[in-house]
Amino acid sequence: MPDLVLNFKQPQMIEDVSFHPCVRYAKYEQDRTVSFVPPDGDFVLMTYRITNLPMSPIYCRPQLSFSQENNSGNINVMLGVRHTMGKPLEEVKVNIPLPCQIDSHTITCTAGSITFDSLTKRLVWNVGRIDPQDKKTISCSGGVRLPNKSTISKSGAAAVLIDFKVSTVALSGIKVDAVNLKNENYKPYKGVRYQTVAGRFEVRTY
């Protein structure tokens, strides 16, 4: 079986780390190297937290307002690229929460398409790809018609959820410095592919 040792640049950035059982944790505690014999098949080697992140890769400016008296609401959301190291944002999707079911909407968008998910009571804006070189404004806006006698929550904050990915870039700043392999006679191909994917990325509006 191959025996692998993984070295990171700036390992001190890694916090709250959790390893697959194959990792020799005592070795990591000693010198911050990840030593392991990989199991068969795909597996998650480790999860961790980074607290001092750089600027977020995307900005979102939502404005949501609803009137129980008029049974209506207004939606305006703007998107833009902020920090992606020149790489495009891909598979961008925005989930916009609504206080209740809606009868209809007149929302239009400058990119992608928008639909209403009756199960989650959210408007789903499938934006697609955003190129950092494209300077045009990306937005969706319009109105929604609420059912008669609908109840609107007074909780205040609403969380707009954003999905995206950035290929070939690790925006966390974590980089693999070296991969060493032992107990194999062949000359291995060693490479690392980076990708940033949004976990729970939310923007709160009041």
PEPEHU-V297404 format. One record per backbone hydrogen bond with DSSP energy under -0.5 kcal/mol. NH is the residue of the N-H (numbers start at 1). CO is the residue of the C=O. If there is no record, write none. Layout:
NH|CO / NH|CO
This chain:
3|182 / 4|2 / 4|36 / 5|180 / 6|34 / 7|178 / 9|175 / 11|8 / 13|10 / 14|11 / 15|49 / 18|47 / 20|45 / 23|20 / 24|35 / 25|23 / 27|24 / 28|24 / 29|25 / 30|26 / 31|27 / 32|28 / 33|27 / 34|6 / 35|33 / 36|4 / 37|22 / 38|36 / 45|43 / 47|18 / 49|15 / 53|51 / 54|171 / 59|80 / 61|78 / 62|60 / 63|76 / 65|74 / 67|72 / 71|67 / 72|67 / 73|144 / 74|65 / 75|142 / 76|63 / 77|140 / 78|61 / 79|138 / 80|59 / 82|57 / 87|84 / 89|130 / 90|165 / 92|128 / 93|163 / 94|125 / 95|161 / 96|94 / 96|123 / 97|95 / 98|121 / 103|145 / 104|145 / 106|143 / 108|141 / 110|139 / 113|126 / 115|124 / 117|115 / 117|122 / 118|116 / 121|117 / 122|117 / 123|96 / 124|115 / 124|122 / 125|94 / 125|123 / 126|113 / 126|124 / 127|92 / 127|125 / 128|92 / 129|127 / 130|89 / 134|131 / 135|133 / 138|79 / 139|137 / 140|77 / 141|108 / 142|75 / 144|73 / 145|104 / 146|71 / 146|144 / 147|101 / 150|147 / 152|150 / 153|151 / 157|155 / 158|205 / 160|158 / 160|203 / 161|95 / 161|159 / 162|201 / 163|93 / 165|90 / 166|196 / 168|194 / 169|166 / 171|169 / 173|170 / 175|9 / 177|7 / 177|175 / 178|7 / 180|5 / 182|3 / 188|186 / 190|188 / 191|189 / 196|166 / 197|195 / 198|164 / 201|162 / 201|199 / 202|200 / 203|160 / 205|158
